[in-house]
């Protein structure tokens, strides 16, 4: 039987994510100019989180993409905590706070997009199969959807053999990606080979909070 997700972690993490990702026009950093879009920033109310959200319609929902490394090296504790982040995004997607897109990479079929929302209990069955990561291939296969997102993150242990995966891959499409991992903190140095930003923490709650702090700094300067 799969191990149930930790309800304490989920309860403590969902609200900070909901508050940070309130919806609306993003203050997205563009790699072309190297600075924030002045027009987008001027439309934002900095007292209202990272995004402006006028109502609960689909218009203005922040688009969040998460790529999950499901290769063999992610089995056990890594994929278990990755499932918690998937759960959180799934909840916020269902409640119309965000437009979440979750892509699983490294499966027997290469990669696939999860059709959200799914029943919450499904995430405890997330598995890391034997095989390679297919992370750059996943990005290329779903490039249009990922590039169109306000935020992109990749949950991986950085045990990666993917010569095409590097910061320039994301930047060449005007996008930025944050590497996330719950485990040895020194793994963040390894992840910098592949992502513009990387966070590794031994406690998943700290990982999530530090990720939201980074998002605030990148997206809103708050």
C-alpha angles and dihedrals in degrees: 000000000000118000112257116241117259108263092198091058091047095048092049094047107041096068096052090050092047092050094047096046100047096149140248137079113002128222091223122182110232118210092209094066098022090225141077120282104259093207093050092046092050090056092055129094103218091202091063104067124260095318139036116239119182099178144346097273122115092255112104098010110151112246113226123188123195123186112198120203104224097174122130096267089063094063119123119008098008096055090040092061093039086060089058091059090047089051092052094050090046091054093049091046091052092048090052094244094121142006100239126192119190122190122189114210130192099036123137088268095049100247143342140187117242111232101234137245102042128169109283094237091062093077094069086066094059106128138194107222127198114272141066129312103251087196098144089040090052090052092049093046093052097026099131094053094043095047089051092059127101093219131026126188135171123207108208142137088229092237085137135161100181116122093190094055108097137122091264090063090065096037094052087065095044093256137117128210132202119211115217131192137163106214140054108018092218089067087079089075090056092048091056087074088067108028139044090234132017135190127189121176132168092224116057093212090058089046091056094045093048090048090055090048089053091047090053091050094048098040105032112006089235 
